Amino acid sequence: MHAPAPNQIVVNGLGAWQANLWQDMVIQWQIFVPVQCFNFTINPPHLRIPFLATAGFVFVMALSFLHGDGDEEEGTQSDKAGLALEMADKG
């Protein structure tokens, strides 16, 4: 198993970003528009940052759930870490 070329990683990343852009933006609007409305109308000032940080965490978890790789063929995180260490030792 070998690592993909750096330019292929960039091409794959940009393709995934373009394919998921509108779906991700809709999720962002669904989370952050109500959060900001609540945050600046009802929420006390000393709780605004923790509340927004929690909403950001929920947003990242939603994206991870929707776009996370559930494919078990590629190996576990420890397998990937071991492969990265092997590649670092060789190069």
N, CA, C and O atoms as a Tinker XYZ file with bonds, in Angstrom:
   364  protein
     1  N      0.848000   -1.178000    0.000000    73     2
     2  CA     0.000000    0.000000    0.000000    64     1     3
     3  C      0.889000    1.234000    0.000000    63     2     4     5
     4  O      1.762000    1.364000    0.858000    81     3
     5  N      0.686000    2.125000   -0.931000    73     3     6
     6  CA     1.490000    3.337000   -0.999000    64     5     7
     7  C      0.604000    4.570000   -0.891000    63     6     8     9
     8  O     -0.592000    4.534000   -1.182000    81     7
     9  N      1.211000    5.627000   -0.479000    73     7    10
    10  CA     0.467000    6.883000   -0.296000    64     9    11
    11  C      0.234000    7.538000   -1.654000    63    10    12    13
    12  O      1.081000    7.439000   -2.542000    81    11
    13  N     -0.911000    8.208000   -1.824000    73    11    14
    14  CA    -1.162000    8.907000   -3.092000    64    13    15
    15  C     -0.240000   10.111000   -3.235000    63    14    16    17
    16  O      0.274000   10.644000   -2.251000    81    15
    17  N     -0.047000   10.519000   -4.468000    73    15    18
    18  CA     0.805000   11.683000   -4.749000    64    17    19
    19  C      0.178000   12.936000   -4.143000    63    18    20    21
    20  O     -1.046000   13.036000   -4.059000    81    19
    21  N      1.010000   13.895000   -3.720000    73    19    22
    22  CA     0.464000   15.116000   -3.103000    64    21    23
    23  C     -0.526000   15.861000   -3.986000    63    22    24    25
    24  O     -1.530000   16.376000   -3.493000    81    23
    25  N     -0.253000   15.925000   -5.293000    73    23    26
    26  CA    -1.195000   16.638000   -6.163000    64    25    27
    27  C     -2.535000   15.905000   -6.256000    63    26    28    29
    28  O     -3.573000   16.542000   -6.438000    81    27
    29  N     -2.526000   14.579000   -6.134000    73    27    30
    30  CA    -3.771000   13.820000   -6.157000    64    29    31
    31  C     -4.571000   14.054000   -4.875000    63    30    32    33
    32  O     -5.802000   14.075000   -4.901000    81    31
    33  N     -3.877000   14.229000   -3.769000    73    31    34
    34  CA    -4.556000   14.530000   -2.502000    64    33    35
    35  C     -5.295000   15.858000   -2.616000    63    34    36    37
    36  O     -6.437000   15.979000   -2.173000    81    35
    37  N     -4.640000   16.858000   -3.214000    73    35    38
    38  CA    -5.260000   18.174000   -3.383000    64    37    39
    39  C     -6.459000   18.078000   -4.324000    63    38    40    41
    40  O     -7.510000   18.655000   -4.044000    81    39
    41  N     -6.316000   17.368000   -5.414000    73    39    42
    42  CA    -7.411000   17.213000   -6.379000    64    41    43
    43  C     -8.597000   16.501000   -5.722000    63    42    44    45
    44  O     -9.743000   16.912000   -5.903000    81    43
    45  N     -8.329000   15.445000   -4.968000    73    43    46
    46  CA    -9.402000   14.721000   -4.281000    64    45    47
    47  C    -10.086000   15.607000   -3.245000    63    46    48    49
    48  O    -11.312000   15.598000   -3.128000    81    47
    49  N     -9.299000   16.370000   -2.496000    73    47    50
    50  CA    -9.863000   17.260000   -1.480000    64    49    51
    51  C    -10.739000   18.343000   -2.075000    63    50    52    53
    52  O    -11.824000   18.616000   -1.561000    81    51
    53  N    -10.283000   18.965000   -3.153000    73    51    54
    54  CA   -11.081000   20.002000   -3.804000    64    53    55
    55  C    -12.350000   19.430000   -4.430000    63    54    56    57
    56  O    -13.396000   20.079000   -4.425000    81    55
    57  N    -12.258000   18.223000   -4.965000    73    55    58
    58  CA   -13.446000   17.580000   -5.531000    64    57    59
    59  C    -14.484000   17.276000   -4.462000    63    58    60    61
    60  O    -15.679000   17.482000   -4.675000    81    59
    61  N    -14.027000   16.783000   -3.307000    73    59    62
    62  CA   -14.951000   16.504000   -2.203000    64    61    63
    63  C    -15.560000   17.798000   -1.674000    63    62    64    65
    64  O    -16.747000   17.842000   -1.353000    81    63
    65  N    -14.751000   18.845000   -1.583000    73    63    66
    66  CA   -15.255000   20.142000   -1.110000    64    65    67
    67  C    -16.339000   20.657000   -2.048000    63    66    68    69
    68  O    -17.390000   21.110000   -1.596000    81    67
    69  N    -16.087000   20.590000   -3.350000    73    67    70
    70  CA   -17.055000   21.085000   -4.331000    64    69    71
    71  C    -18.339000   20.254000   -4.312000    63    70    72    73
    72  O    -19.435000   20.800000   -4.434000    81    71
    73  N    -18.205000   18.956000   -4.161000    73    71    74
    74  CA   -19.385000   18.086000   -4.152000    64    73    75
    75  C    -20.249000   18.303000   -2.910000    63    74    76    77
    76  O    -21.468000   18.142000   -2.970000    81    75
    77  N    -19.638000   18.660000   -1.803000    73    75    78
    78  CA   -20.369000   18.776000   -0.534000    64    77    79
    79  C    -20.692000   20.209000   -0.146000    63    78    80    81
    80  O    -21.303000   20.425000    0.901000    81    79
    81  N    -20.311000   21.186000   -0.937000    73    79    82
    82  CA   -20.405000   22.592000   -0.545000    64    81    83
    83  C    -21.812000   23.005000   -0.153000    63    82    84    85
    84  O    -22.010000   23.532000    0.942000    81    83
    85  N    -22.796000   22.782000   -1.016000    73    83    86
    86  CA   -24.142000   23.279000   -0.735000    64    85    87
    87  C    -24.790000   22.555000    0.425000    63    86    88    89
    88  O    -25.480000   23.174000    1.235000    81    87
    89  N    -24.580000   21.264000    0.518000    73    87    90
    90  CA   -25.126000   20.510000    1.642000    64    89    91
    91  C    -24.514000   21.007000    2.959000    63    90    92    93
    92  O    -25.225000   21.160000    3.952000    81    91
    93  N    -23.222000   21.254000    2.968000    73    91    94
    94  CA   -22.556000   21.757000    4.166000    64    93    95
    95  C    -23.030000   23.159000    4.526000    63    94    96    97
    96  O    -23.199000   23.473000    5.704000    81    95
    97  N    -23.243000   23.995000    3.529000    73    95    98
    98  CA   -23.711000   25.357000    3.801000    64    97    99
    99  C    -25.126000   25.344000    4.385000    63    98   100   101
   100  O    -25.423000   26.125000    5.288000    81    99
   101  N    -25.985000   24.482000    3.890000    73    99   102
   102  CA   -27.345000   24.390000    4.427000    64   101   103
   103  C    -27.298000   23.942000    5.892000    63   102   104   105
   104  O    -28.025000   24.476000    6.729000    81   103
   105  N    -26.449000   22.969000    6.197000    73   103   106
   106  CA   -26.303000   22.526000    7.584000    64   105   107
   107  C    -25.783000   23.671000    8.449000    63   106   108   109
   108  O    -26.255000   23.872000    9.568000    81   107
   109  N    -24.821000   24.412000    7.934000    73   107   110
   110  CA   -24.282000   25.546000    8.685000    64   109   111
   111  C    -25.367000   26.581000    8.966000    63   110   112   113
   112  O    -25.469000   27.086000   10.084000    81   111
   113  N    -26.164000   26.892000    7.972000    73   111   114
   114  CA   -27.245000   27.866000    8.163000    64   113   115
   115  C    -28.276000   27.336000    9.164000    63   114   116   117
   116  O    -28.772000   28.089000   10.002000    81   115
   117  N    -28.594000   26.056000    9.079000    73   115   118
   118  CA   -29.588000   25.475000    9.991000    64   117   119
   119  C    -29.121000   25.506000   11.438000    63   118   120   121
   120  O    -29.939000   25.593000   12.354000    81   119
   121  N    -27.831000   25.437000   11.648000    73   119   122
   122  CA   -27.315000   25.458000   13.012000    64   121   123
   123  C    -27.040000   26.885000   13.482000    63   122   124   125
   124  O    -27.495000   27.282000   14.554000    81   123
   125  N    -26.301000   27.654000   12.688000    73   123   126
   126  CA   -25.778000   28.919000   13.190000    64   125   127
   127  C    -26.750000   30.095000   13.117000    63   126   128   129
   128  O    -26.615000   31.029000   13.908000    81   127
   129  N    -27.707000   30.092000   12.220000    73   127   130
   130  CA   -28.683000   31.197000   12.204000    64   129   131
   131  C    -29.522000   31.180000   13.480000    63   130   132   133
   132  O    -29.617000   32.215000   14.139000    81   131
   133  N    -30.135000   30.060000   13.861000    73   131   134
   134  CA   -30.866000   30.058000   15.132000    64   133   135
   135  C    -29.958000   30.290000   16.348000    63   134   136   137
   136  O    -30.348000   30.959000   17.305000    81   135
   137  N    -28.750000   29.733000   16.298000    73   135   138
   138  CA   -27.820000   29.913000   17.413000    64   137   139
   139  C    -27.494000   31.387000   17.608000    63   138   140   141
   140  O    -27.509000   31.884000   18.734000    81   139
   141  N    -27.199000   32.086000   16.519000    73   139   142
   142  CA   -26.852000   33.504000   16.639000    64   141   143
   143  C    -28.060000   34.347000   17.036000    63   142   144   145
   144  O    -27.919000   35.317000   17.780000    81   143
   145  N    -29.226000   33.994000   16.555000    73   143   146
   146  CA   -30.437000   34.720000   16.973000    64   145   147
   147  C    -30.648000   34.574000   18.479000    63   146   148   149
   148  O    -30.918000   35.556000   19.171000    81   147
   149  N    -30.527000   33.363000   18.976000    73   147   150
   150  CA   -30.650000   33.143000   20.412000    64   149   151
   151  C    -29.506000   33.816000   21.168000    63   150   152   153
   152  O    -29.713000   34.428000   22.216000    81   151
   153  N    -28.308000   33.695000   20.624000    73   151   154
   154  CA   -27.118000   34.181000   21.304000    64   153   155
   155  C    -27.162000   35.689000   21.537000    63   154   156   157
   156  O    -26.746000   36.157000   22.597000    81   155
   157  N    -27.650000   36.446000   20.580000    73   155   158
   158  CA   -27.611000   37.899000   20.714000    64   157   159
   159  C    -28.934000   38.512000   21.175000    63   158   160   161
   160  O    -29.030000   39.730000   21.319000    81   159
   161  N    -29.951000   37.684000   21.405000    73   159   162
   162  CA   -31.209000   38.238000   21.917000    64   161   163
   163  C    -31.508000   37.778000   23.344000    63   162   164   165
   164  O    -31.959000   38.581000   24.160000    81   163
   165  N    -31.267000   36.513000   23.659000    73   163   166
   166  CA   -31.668000   35.959000   24.943000    64   165   167
   167  C    -30.470000   35.618000   25.834000    63   166   168   169
   168  O    -30.514000   35.828000   27.046000    81   167
   169  N    -29.434000   35.108000   25.246000    73   167   170
   170  CA   -28.286000   34.606000   25.992000    64   169   171
   171  C    -27.538000   35.740000   26.698000    63   170   172   173
   172  O    -27.276000   36.768000   26.074000    81   171
   173  N    -27.186000   35.586000   27.981000    73   171   174
   174  CA   -26.406000   36.626000   28.657000    64   173   175
   175  C    -24.991000   36.716000   28.068000    63   174   176   177
   176  O    -24.455000   35.718000   27.587000    81   175
   177  N    -24.398000   37.892000   28.108000    73   175   178
   178  CA   -23.085000   38.093000   27.475000    64   177   179
   179  C    -21.994000   37.135000   27.946000    63   178   180   181
   180  O    -21.160000   36.728000   27.137000    81   179
   181  N    -21.970000   36.769000   29.203000    73   179   182
   182  CA   -20.897000   35.903000   29.699000    64   181   183
   183  C    -21.039000   34.450000   29.229000    63   182   184   185
   184  O    -20.115000   33.654000   29.399000    81   183
   185  N    -22.183000   34.101000   28.642000    73   183   186
   186  CA   -22.371000   32.736000   28.132000    64   185   187
   187  C    -22.326000   32.650000   26.610000    63   186   188   189
   188  O    -22.478000   31.565000   26.049000    81   187
   189  N    -22.122000   33.768000   25.943000    73   187   190
   190  CA   -22.162000   33.766000   24.472000    64   189   191
   191  C    -21.049000   32.937000   23.861000    63   190   192   193
   192  O    -21.306000   32.144000   22.956000    81   191
   193  N    -19.841000   33.095000   24.322000    73   191   194
   194  CA   -18.721000   32.353000   23.730000    64   193   195
   195  C    -18.825000   30.852000   24.002000    63   194   196   197
   196  O    -18.662000   30.064000   23.071000    81   195
   197  N    -19.090000   30.425000   25.239000    73   195   198
   198  CA   -19.251000   28.970000   25.445000    64   197   199
   199  C    -20.405000   28.376000   24.634000    63   198   200   201
   200  O    -20.305000   27.256000   24.133000    81   199
   201  N    -21.493000   29.124000   24.508000    73   199   202
   202  CA   -22.636000   28.638000   23.739000    64   201   203
   203  C    -22.268000   28.501000   22.260000    63   202   204   205
   204  O    -22.622000   27.509000   21.622000    81   203
   205  N    -21.567000   29.481000   21.719000    73   203   206
   206  CA   -21.161000   29.426000   20.317000    64   205   207
   207  C    -20.123000   28.328000   20.082000    63   206   208   209
   208  O    -20.142000   27.672000   19.041000    81   207
   209  N    -19.221000   28.126000   21.040000    73   207   210
   210  CA   -18.240000   27.047000   20.922000    64   209   211
   211  C    -18.934000   25.684000   20.910000    63   210   212   213
   212  O    -18.534000   24.789000   20.165000    81   211
   213  N    -19.956000   25.528000   21.720000    73   211   214
   214  CA   -20.715000   24.276000   21.745000    64   213   215
   215  C    -21.447000   24.062000   20.423000    63   214   216   217
   216  O    -21.494000   22.945000   19.907000    81   215
   217  N    -22.012000   25.126000   19.882000    73   215   218
   218  CA   -22.686000   25.021000   18.583000    64   217   219
   219  C    -21.684000   24.653000   17.487000    63   218   220   221
   220  O    -22.001000   23.866000   16.595000    81   219
   221  N    -20.486000   25.215000   17.553000    73   219   222
   222  CA   -19.449000   24.856000   16.588000    64   221   223
   223  C    -19.068000   23.391000   16.691000    63   222   224   225
   224  O    -18.837000   22.729000   15.679000    81   223
   225  N    -19.002000   22.886000   17.911000    73   223   226
   226  CA   -18.705000   21.471000   18.119000    64   225   227
   227  C    -19.800000   20.599000   17.497000    63   226   228   229
   228  O    -19.506000   19.596000   16.848000    81   227
   229  N    -21.053000   20.984000   17.698000    73   227   230
   230  CA   -22.177000   20.244000   17.110000    64   229   231
   231  C    -22.101000   20.276000   15.580000    63   230   232   233
   232  O    -22.372000   19.272000   14.922000    81   231
   233  N    -21.735000   21.423000   15.023000    73   231   234
   234  CA   -21.598000   21.553000   13.570000    64   233   235
   235  C    -20.511000   20.613000   13.040000    63   234   236   237
   236  O    -20.722000   19.923000   12.042000    81   235
   237  N    -19.362000   20.583000   13.697000    73   235   238
   238  CA   -18.275000   19.705000   13.254000    64   237   239
   239  C    -18.679000   18.240000   13.385000    63   238   240   241
   240  O    -18.335000   17.423000   12.532000    81   239
   241  N    -19.404000   17.907000   14.444000    73   239   242
   242  CA   -19.867000   16.534000   14.604000    64   241   243
   243  C    -20.869000   16.160000   13.511000    63   242   244   245
   244  O    -20.857000   15.030000   13.023000    81   243
   245  N    -21.729000   17.091000   13.126000    73   243   246
   246  CA   -22.686000   16.828000   12.044000    64   245   247
   247  C    -21.949000   16.585000   10.737000    63   246   248   249
   248  O    -22.287000   15.664000    9.994000    81   247
   249  N    -20.944000   17.407000   10.453000    73   247   250
   250  CA   -20.163000   17.198000    9.229000    64   249   251
   251  C    -19.414000   15.875000    9.271000    63   250   252   253
   252  O    -19.348000   15.164000    8.268000    81   251
   253  N    -18.858000   15.546000   10.412000    73   251   254
   254  CA   -18.139000   14.290000   10.545000    64   253   255
   255  C    -19.074000   13.094000   10.349000    63   254   256   257
   256  O    -18.704000   12.104000    9.717000    81   255
   257  N    -20.277000   13.195000   10.892000    73   255   258
   258  CA   -21.254000   12.117000   10.734000    64   257   259
   259  C    -21.649000   11.950000    9.267000    63   258   260   261
   260  O    -21.780000   10.826000    8.781000    81   259
   261  N    -21.838000   13.062000    8.566000    73   259   262
   262  CA   -22.286000   12.993000    7.177000    64   261   263
   263  C    -21.176000   12.593000    6.209000    63   262   264   265
   264  O    -21.420000   11.861000    5.250000    81   263
   265  N    -19.973000   13.065000    6.453000    73   263   266
   266  CA   -18.897000   12.863000    5.484000    64   265   267
   267  C    -17.790000   11.952000    5.979000    63   266   268   269
   268  O    -16.815000   11.720000    5.266000    81   267
   269  N    -17.928000   11.434000    7.193000    73   267   270
   270  CA   -16.895000   10.563000    7.731000    64   269   271
   271  C    -16.777000    9.285000    6.930000    63   270   272   273
   272  O    -17.745000    8.822000    6.326000    81   271
   273  N    -15.590000    8.723000    6.930000    73   271   274
   274  CA   -15.332000    7.515000    6.161000    64   273   275
   275  C    -15.672000    6.296000    7.011000    63   274   276   277
   276  O    -14.955000    5.981000    7.960000    81   275
   277  N    -16.743000    5.622000    6.682000    73   275   278
   278  CA   -17.143000    4.427000    7.408000    64   277   279
   279  C    -16.592000    3.161000    6.799000    63   278   280   281
   280  O    -16.944000    2.063000    7.230000    81   279
   281  N    -15.729000    3.291000    5.796000    73   279   282
   282  CA   -15.168000    2.151000    5.100000    64   281   283
   283  C    -14.085000    1.502000    5.954000    63   282   284   285
   284  O    -13.087000    2.141000    6.290000    81   283
   285  N    -14.280000    0.241000    6.304000    73   283   286
   286  CA   -13.318000   -0.440000    7.160000    64   285   287
   287  C    -12.177000   -1.077000    6.379000    63   286   288   289
   288  O    -11.254000   -1.620000    6.985000    81   287
   289  N    -12.216000   -1.024000    5.061000    73   287   290
   290  CA   -11.160000   -1.632000    4.260000    64   289   291
   291  C     -9.839000   -0.899000    4.377000    63   290   292   293
   292  O     -8.781000   -1.503000    4.205000    81   291
   293  N     -9.882000    0.380000    4.663000    73   291   294
   294  CA    -8.658000    1.168000    4.692000    64   293   295
   295  C     -7.875000    0.977000    5.984000    63   294   296   297
   296  O     -6.741000    1.449000    6.069000    81   295
   297  N     -8.415000    0.318000    6.975000    73   295   298
   298  CA    -7.707000    0.073000    8.212000    64   297   299
   299  C     -8.106000    1.043000    9.305000    63   298   300   301
   300  O     -8.807000    2.028000    9.071000    81   299
   301  N     -7.641000    0.740000   10.496000    73   299   302
   302  CA    -7.968000    1.578000   11.644000    64   301   303
   303  C     -6.998000    2.742000   11.736000    63   302   304   305
   304  O     -6.033000    2.820000   10.976000    81   303
   305  N     -7.255000    3.641000   12.666000    73   303   306
   306  CA    -6.372000    4.784000   12.859000    64   305   307
   307  C     -4.982000    4.319000   13.279000    63   306   308   309
   308  O     -3.985000    4.906000   12.858000    81   307
   309  N     -4.898000    3.275000   14.102000    73   307   310
   310  CA    -3.581000    2.797000   14.528000    64   309   311
   311  C     -2.808000    2.220000   13.347000    63   310   312   313
   312  O     -1.588000    2.369000   13.278000    81   311
   313  N     -3.509000    1.556000   12.407000    73   311   314
   314  CA    -2.846000    1.061000   11.201000    64   313   315
   315  C     -2.316000    2.221000   10.376000    63   314   316   317
   316  O     -1.200000    2.161000    9.859000    81   315
   317  N     -3.110000    3.275000   10.251000    73   315   318
   318  CA    -2.687000    4.446000    9.483000    64   317   319
   319  C     -1.508000    5.136000   10.151000    63   318   320   321
   320  O     -0.586000    5.591000    9.474000    81   319
   321  N     -1.533000    5.214000   11.474000    73   319   322
   322  CA    -0.423000    5.836000   12.198000    64   321   323
   323  C      0.848000    5.016000   12.015000    63   322   324   325
   324  O      1.927000    5.577000   11.826000    81   323
   325  N      0.728000    3.686000   12.070000    73   323   326
   326  CA     1.886000    2.831000   11.849000    64   325   327
   327  C      2.445000    2.990000   10.462000    63   326   328   329
   328  O      3.664000    3.009000   10.292000    81   327
   329  N      1.590000    3.105000    9.459000    73   327   330
   330  CA     2.036000    3.320000    8.088000    64   329   331
   331  C      2.741000    4.651000    7.956000    63   330   332   333
   332  O      3.756000    4.747000    7.266000    81   331
   333  N      2.219000    5.685000    8.610000    73   331   334
   334  CA     2.858000    6.996000    8.545000    64   333   335
   335  C      4.235000    6.963000    9.184000    63   334   336   337
   336  O      5.161000    7.603000    8.686000    81   335
   337  N      4.387000    6.222000   10.288000    73   335   338
   338  CA     5.690000    6.121000   10.943000    64   337   339
   339  C      6.676000    5.357000   10.057000    63   338   340   341
   340  O      7.850000    5.717000    9.971000    81   339
   341  N      6.193000    4.305000    9.403000    73   339   342
   342  CA     7.070000    3.556000    8.488000    64   341   343
   343  C      7.548000    4.434000    7.347000    63   342   344   345
   344  O      8.717000    4.382000    6.965000    81   343
   345  N      6.645000    5.243000    6.801000    73   343   346
   346  CA     7.016000    6.122000    5.696000    64   345   347
   347  C      7.996000    7.181000    6.162000    63   346   348   349
   348  O      8.905000    7.551000    5.419000    81   347
   349  N      7.824000    7.681000    7.392000    73   347   350
   350  CA     8.736000    8.692000    7.919000    64   349   351
   351  C     10.135000    8.095000    8.142000    63   350   352   353
   352  O     11.143000    8.768000    7.925000    81   351
   353  N     10.187000    6.830000    8.576000    73   351   354
   354  CA    11.469000    6.191000    8.799000    64   353   355
   355  C     12.222000    5.945000    7.494000    63   354   356   357
   356  O     13.450000    6.023000    7.460000    81   355
   357  N     11.496000    5.652000    6.428000    73   355   358
   358  CA    12.121000    5.381000    5.130000    64   357   359
   359  C     12.607000    6.652000    4.448000    63   358   360   361
   360  O     13.632000    6.647000    3.765000    81   359
   361  N     11.875000    7.728000    4.635000    73   359   362
   362  CA    12.186000    8.931000    3.873000    64   361   363
   363  C     12.716000    9.986000    4.730000    63   362   364
   364  O     13.032000   11.073000    4.247000    81   363
